[in-house]
């Protein structure tokens, strides 16, 4: 008789991980619960919240009659997650530490501990996500050494695992799993992938897990907790006083303690003003934060991004993207936001252009986004792209008539206005650039060509004798983008 499969389940002291462990137990697996302590902190009452969570996790394991272990990754979390978080903020970006934590802590440190120290056949978490592998296929997976090159050998026979959306689209957490490696995904079970949050709570209530059911769901950045975010950050970064400047008339509206404390789209805390103002741009050199008077101000919208070298979750880009050098998909850059249609264009150096069919609001530097491939509802690619800006005026790529036609057709399906009144003209047959009012300082490019055909530096005058100044390049320095293809995910450094 075959021994029961050994699954090591991460237990956090919350209802989701508790029910995940319960379901694994019901499937007949030998389950071990492991609590990870990643941060040493006290709440406003001087109580260590991690200790309380650990007690709740231990009680879950007692109720389920499974072994309990506790591991500390405080040092690893500080070095790989929190230090990265501070570095990104200091550069004016908006990082997502949950994604970095999943990559370096839960699906690296914990994964290796479960396999190497506890002899796990598979690991499990309480994330709302699915993969393309059934349980038995997960148990058959072996460690596969990843290639060091840009792309894999296309003649190599392998069984890649795809990251798929959860059944509960509202709770779907594939966005936060966009950096998990193939090795970890191959040997991970997500017991809650096919369930809704309401049903998970029902299971907990029926199985004496009331102590975790009554806990408030954790939201926001774990190490900040209920503390004031600005005060927390300024404990670690030096203040850099600067000015709030109106993007409408360059008028100084107030002062702030550091431009890095703000992200695009955020309401600016400017004393003495009745109407709310929103951050639309940051000047790291001068330390100024540019603000606009409306939450839907045109300067908050962007539709063009360029990545650095891409890392794909399935370790190579989709075949259609390699073949055609472009691909339709969808993306999001905030958890639970609606998916936005876009076109990816693959460059020879492994970078990617992302052209959104519809301009999106508040795409901030350093954020993360996620989505599904065009025409499909199930697959989630977990690409995450870090988006550096072009720094010099240069003709970066040209677009064929067929590619321009394909983007126009995609725009037409989504009823995107062409804004013909703002059309500046064809640029020597390499695609048209349209300037309109959707970017910082009142301008935006709309590109029928997904290349894009031309990229300008801030303040550069338009070609062909146009009088208006060109917009600043599409923002996205350090951003993360998770866009849509079931075979792929990307992360650029």
C-alpha positions in Angstrom: 0.0 0.0 0.0 1.4 3.4 -1.0 2.2 5.8 1.8 0.0 8.9 2.1 1.5 11.9 0.2 3.1 14.5 2.5 1.9 18.0 2.0 3.4 20.9 4.0 0.8 23.7 4.2 1.6 27.3 5.2 -0.7 28.4 8.1 -0.9 32.1 8.9 -3.5 32.1 11.6 -6.2 33.2 9.1 -9.3 31.4 7.9 -8.0 30.8 4.3 -4.9 28.8 5.3 -6.8 27.0 8.0 -9.5 25.7 5.5 -6.7 24.9 3.0 -5.1 22.6 5.6 -8.5 21.1 6.4 -9.3 20.3 2.8 -5.9 18.6 2.3 -6.5 16.5 5.4 -9.9 15.5 3.9 -8.1 14.3 0.7 -6.2 11.8 2.8 -2.8 13.5 2.7 -0.3 13.6 5.5 -0.4 17.3 6.3 2.0 19.4 8.3 1.4 23.1 9.2 4.1 25.6 9.1 3.9 29.2 10.5 6.3 31.7 9.0 7.4 34.7 11.2 8.6 37.3 8.7 8.5 40.5 10.7 9.2 41.6 14.3 6.7 44.4 15.2 4.5 45.7 18.0 1.1 47.2 17.5 0.0 50.5 19.1 -0.6 48.6 22.4 2.9 47.0 22.5 1.7 43.5 21.5 3.5 41.5 18.8 0.9 40.7 16.3 3.0 37.8 14.8 2.8 36.0 18.2 -0.9 36.2 18.2 -1.1 34.9 14.6 1.2 32.1 15.6 -1.0 31.1 18.5 -4.0 31.0 16.2 -2.1 28.9 13.6 -1.0 26.5 16.4 -4.6 26.1 17.5 -5.7 25.4 14.0 -3.2 22.5 13.8 -4.4 21.2 17.1 -8.0 21.2 15.9 -7.0 19.4 12.7 -4.7 17.1 14.6 -1.7 17.8 12.4 2.0 18.6 13.3 2.9 22.2 13.7 6.2 23.9 13.0 7.3 27.5 13.3 10.1 29.1 11.2 11.6 32.5 11.3 12.5 34.4 8.1 12.9 37.8 9.7 16.4 38.2 8.3 15.5 37.0 4.8 12.4 39.2 4.8 14.4 42.2 5.8 17.1 41.6 3.1 15.0 40.5 0.2 11.7 42.2 0.7 11.8 45.2 3.1 15.2 46.5 1.8 13.9 46.3 -1.7 10.7 48.1 -0.6 12.7 51.0 0.8 15.0 51.2 -2.2 12.1 51.3 -4.5 10.4 54.0 -2.5 13.5 56.1 -2.3 13.7 56.0 -6.1 10.1 57.3 -6.3 8.5 54.0 -7.2 5.5 52.2 -5.8 6.6 48.6 -5.0 4.3 45.7 -4.0 6.0 43.9 -1.1 3.4 41.1 -1.2 4.6 40.0 -4.6 8.2 40.1 -3.6 7.4 38.2 -0.4 5.8 35.4 -2.3 8.7 35.2 -4.6 11.5 35.2 -2.1 10.0 34.0 1.2 6.9 31.8 0.7 7.8 30.2 -2.5 11.6 30.1 -2.0 12.6 29.9 1.7 9.5 28.2 2.9 9.3 26.0 -0.2 12.9 24.8 0.2 12.4 24.2 3.9 9.3 22.1 3.3 11.0 20.0 0.6 14.5 19.7 2.0 13.9 19.7 5.8 10.4 18.2 6.1 10.5 15.9 3.1 7.4 17.3 1.5 6.0 15.8 -1.7 4.2 19.1 -2.3 3.6 22.4 -0.5 0.3 24.2 -0.2 -1.0 27.7 0.6 -4.4 29.4 1.2 -4.1 31.6 -2.0 -7.1 31.8 -4.2 -5.4 30.5 -7.4 -5.1 27.4 -9.6 -2.5 25.8 -11.8 -2.8 23.6 -14.8 -1.7 20.5 -12.9 -4.0 18.1 -11.0 -2.9 16.9 -7.5 -1.3 13.6 -8.8 0.6 15.5 -11.5 2.0 17.8 -8.8 3.3 14.8 -6.8 5.1 13.5 -9.9 7.1 16.7 -10.5 10.8 16.7 -10.1 13.2 19.5 -9.7 14.2 21.0 -13.1 17.2 23.2 -13.4 16.3 26.5 -15.0 18.2 27.8 -18.0 20.4 30.8 -17.8 19.8 32.2 -21.3 17.3 34.7 -22.5 15.0 32.0 -23.9 14.8 28.3 -23.5 15.8 25.6 -26.1 12.6 25.3 -28.1 13.4 21.7 -28.9 13.5 20.7 -25.3 10.5 18.6 -24.2 9.0 19.8 -20.9 5.8 20.1 -19.0 5.3 23.7 -18.0 2.7 24.6 -15.4 0.4 27.5 -16.0 -1.0 29.9 -13.4 -4.8 30.1 -13.7 -7.4 32.4 -12.2 -9.4 31.2 -9.2 -13.1 30.4 -9.4 -13.8 33.4 -7.2 -12.8 36.2 -9.5 -13.1 38.8 -6.8 -10.7 37.0 -4.4 -8.4 35.8 -7.2 -4.8 36.2 -6.0 -2.8 35.3 -9.1 -1.8 38.9 -9.3 0.3 38.4 -6.1 1.8 35.1 -7.5 3.2 36.6 -10.7 6.9 36.1 -9.6 6.6 32.5 -8.4 9.1 30.3 -10.2 8.2 27.2 -12.3 10.0 24.9 -9.8 7.7 26.1 -7.0 4.5 26.2 -9.1 5.1 22.6 -10.2 5.0 21.3 -6.6 2.4 23.6 -5.1 -1.3 22.9 -4.4 -3.9 25.6 -4.1 -6.9 23.9 -2.3 -9.0 27.1 -2.4 -8.7 27.7 -6.1 -12.1 26.3 -6.9 -14.0 27.8 -4.0 -15.6 31.2 -3.2 -14.7 33.1 -0.1 -18.2 32.6 1.3 -18.0 28.9 1.0 -14.6 28.9 2.7 -16.1 30.7 5.7 -19.0 28.2 5.7 -16.5 25.3 5.9 -14.6 27.0 8.7 -17.8 27.5 10.7 -18.8 23.9 10.3 -15.4 22.6 11.5 -14.8 24.4 14.8 -12.5 27.0 13.3 -14.4 29.9 14.8 -11.3 31.6 16.3 -9.9 32.3 12.8 -13.3 33.0 11.2 -13.9 35.9 13.6 -10.6 37.6 12.7 -10.5 40.6 10.5 -9.0 39.9 7.1 -5.6 41.4 6.7 -5.4 44.2 4.3 -2.6 46.5 3.1 1.1 46.2 3.8 1.7 43.7 6.7 4.6 45.5 8.3 2.9 48.8 8.3 -0.3 47.6 10.0 -2.6 50.3 11.3 0.2 52.9 11.6 0.4 56.1 9.6 2.2 55.2 6.4 4.1 58.5 6.1 5.4 58.3 9.6 6.4 54.7 9.2 8.4 55.4 6.0 10.1 58.4 7.5 11.5 56.2 10.3 13.7 54.6 7.6 14.2 57.3 4.9 15.4 60.8 5.4 12.8 63.5 4.7 13.3 65.5 1.5 11.1 68.5 1.7 9.6 69.8 -1.5 6.7 71.6 -3.1 3.2 70.7 -4.4 2.9 72.4 -7.8 -0.3 72.7 -9.8 0.0 71.1 -13.3 -2.5 73.7 -14.5 -0.5 76.9 -13.9 2.7 75.9 -12.1 1.5 77.6 -8.9 3.0 76.4 -5.6 0.1 75.0 -3.5 2.0 73.7 -0.5 4.9 71.7 0.8 5.6 68.1 1.6 8.2 66.0 3.5 9.3 63.9 0.6 8.3 63.3 -3.0 8.9 59.6 -2.6 6.0 59.4 -0.1 3.5 59.9 -2.9 2.3 57.7 -5.8 0.5 58.6 -9.0 -3.3 58.9 -8.5 -3.0 59.4 -4.8 -4.9 62.3 -3.1 -2.3 64.9 -2.1 -2.5 66.1 1.5 -2.3 69.8 1.0 -3.4 72.0 3.9 -5.7 74.9 3.4 -7.4 73.8 0.1 -11.0 72.9 0.0 -11.0 70.9 -3.2 -9.0 67.6 -3.4 -5.9 67.5 -5.6 -4.3 64.3 -7.0 -0.6 63.4 -7.8 0.0 63.2 -11.5 3.8 63.4 -11.7 6.9 63.5 -9.5 10.2 65.4 -10.1 12.9 63.5 -8.2 15.6 66.0 -9.2 13.8 69.0 -7.7 11.7 67.1 -5.2 8.5 68.6 -6.5 5.1 66.7 -6.7 2.9 67.8 -9.5 -0.8 67.7 -8.8 -4.1 68.1 -10.6 -7.5 69.3 -9.3 -9.7 66.4 -10.3 -9.6 62.6 -9.8 -10.3 62.1 -13.5 -7.9 64.8 -14.8 -6.5 63.8 -18.2 -2.9 64.1 -16.9 -3.6 60.9 -14.8 -3.9 58.7 -17.8 -1.3 56.7 -19.7 -1.5 54.2 -22.6 2.1 53.3 -23.5 4.8 51.3 -21.6 8.1 49.8 -22.3 9.7 47.1 -20.3 13.3 46.1 -19.6 14.4 42.5 -20.2 11.5 40.2 -19.5 11.3 37.2 -17.2 8.5 34.8 -18.1 6.8 32.6 -15.6 6.9 29.7 -18.1 10.5 30.6 -18.8 9.9 31.7 -22.4 7.5 34.1 -24.2 4.4 32.7 -25.9 5.0 31.2 -29.4 2.6 33.6 -31.0 4.5 36.6 -29.6 7.8 35.2 -30.8 6.4 34.4 -34.2 4.4 37.6 -34.9 6.5 39.9 -32.6 3.1 41.2 -31.2 0.2 39.7 -29.3 -3.2 40.9 -28.0 -3.8 40.4 -24.3 -5.3 42.1 -21.2 -3.5 43.5 -18.2 -4.2 45.0 -14.8 -1.8 46.8 -12.4 -3.9 46.8 -9.3 -5.5 43.9 -7.5 -9.2 43.5 -8.5 -9.2 46.3 -11.1 -10.9 45.6 -14.4 -8.7 44.0 -17.1 -7.6 46.4 -19.9 -7.0 45.2 -23.5 -3.5 45.8 -24.8 -1.0 44.8 -27.5 2.4 43.5 -26.6 5.3 44.0 -29.0 8.4 41.9 -28.5 11.8 43.5 -29.3 14.9 41.6 -30.3 16.7 42.4 -27.0 13.9 40.8 -24.9 12.1 44.0 -24.0 8.4 44.5 -24.6 6.3 47.4 -25.6 2.8 47.5 -24.0 0.2 49.6 -25.8 -3.1 49.9 -23.9 -6.1 50.1 -26.2 -7.7 52.5 -23.6 -5.7 54.9 -21.5 -5.5 53.8 -17.8 -5.6 55.9 -14.7 -2.7 56.3 -12.3 -0.2 53.8 -13.6 2.4 54.5 -11.0 6.1 53.7 -11.1 6.9 50.4 -9.4 3.3 49.1 -9.4 2.3 45.6 -10.4 -0.4 44.5 -12.8 -2.1 41.3 -14.0 -4.5 39.8 -16.6 -5.7 37.2 -19.1 -5.0 36.5 -22.8 -7.4 38.0 -25.4 -10.4 35.8 -26.0 -9.9 33.6 -22.9 -11.3 33.7 -19.4 -9.4 31.0 -17.6 -5.7 31.5 -18.1 -3.8 34.1 -16.1 -0.3 34.8 -17.2 1.7 36.1 -14.4 3.9 38.5 -16.2 5.3 41.3 -14.2 7.3 43.9 -16.1 9.5 46.6 -14.7 9.1 49.5 -17.0 12.1 51.8 -17.6 11.6 55.0 -19.6 13.4 55.8 -22.8 15.8 58.6 -21.9 16.8 60.0 -25.3 14.9 61.1 -28.4 15.3 58.1 -30.7 13.5 56.2 -33.4 13.1 52.9 -31.5 11.1 50.7 -33.8 9.1 50.7 -37.0 5.7 49.1 -37.6 4.4 47.3 -40.7 1.1 48.2 -42.2 -0.3 44.9 -41.0 0.6 45.5 -37.4 -0.9 49.0 -37.5 -4.0 47.6 -39.0 -4.2 44.9 -36.3 -4.1 47.5 -33.5 -6.6 49.7 -35.3 -8.9 46.7 -35.4 -8.4 46.0 -31.7 -9.2 49.7 -31.0 -12.3 49.5 -33.0 -13.6 46.4 -31.1 -13.3 48.4 -27.9 -14.8 51.6 -29.3 -11.6 53.6 -28.6 -12.0 57.1 -30.2 -9.2 58.0 -32.6 -9.1 61.7 -31.7 -8.5 62.6 -35.3 -8.4 66.3 -34.4 -5.2 65.8 -32.6 -3.5 63.8 -35.3 -0.1 65.2 -36.1 0.6 63.3 -39.3 2.4 60.3 -40.6 6.1 60.2 -39.7 7.8 59.1 -42.9 5.7 56.0 -43.2 6.6 54.6 -39.8 3.3 54.9 -38.1 1.2 57.9 -36.9 1.5 59.6 -33.6 -1.6 61.3 -32.1 -1.2 64.0 -29.5 -4.2 64.6 -27.3 -5.0 65.7 -23.7 -4.3 62.6 -21.6 -0.8 62.9 -20.2 1.3 65.2 -17.8 1.0 68.8 -18.8 -2.0 68.2 -20.9 -0.7 66.0 -23.7 -0.7 62.3 -24.6 0.4 60.2 -27.6 -2.0 57.8 -29.1 -0.2 55.4 -31.4 -2.1 53.4 -34.1 1.2 51.6 -34.3 2.0 49.4 -31.3 5.7 49.7 -31.9 5.7 52.5 -30.9 7.1 54.2 -34.0 8.7 57.2 -32.2 9.5 58.1 -28.6 10.4 61.6 -27.5 12.3 62.9 -24.5 10.4 65.4 -22.3 10.1 68.8 -23.8 11.3 67.7 -27.3 9.3 69.4 -30.1 7.2 67.3 -32.3 8.5 66.5 -35.8 7.3 67.9 -39.1 7.2 71.5 -37.7 4.5 71.1 -35.1 4.4 74.0 -32.7 3.4 72.1 -29.5 5.8 70.4 -27.2 5.7 66.7 -27.1 4.6 64.9 -24.0 7.0 63.3 -21.5 7.5 59.6 -22.3 5.0 57.1 -21.1 5.6 56.6 -17.3 6.5 53.4 -15.8 10.0 53.5 -14.5 10.3 50.5 -12.2 6.7 49.6 -12.7 5.5 46.0 -12.6 3.1 44.8 -15.2 1.2 41.5 -15.1 -0.4 41.0 -18.5 -2.2 38.2 -20.2 -1.2 34.9 -21.5 -1.6 31.5 -19.9 1.9 30.4 -20.8 3.7 33.4 -19.6 4.6 35.8 -17.0 7.2 38.5 -16.9 9.4 40.5 -14.6 12.0 42.9 -15.7 14.9 44.3 -13.7 
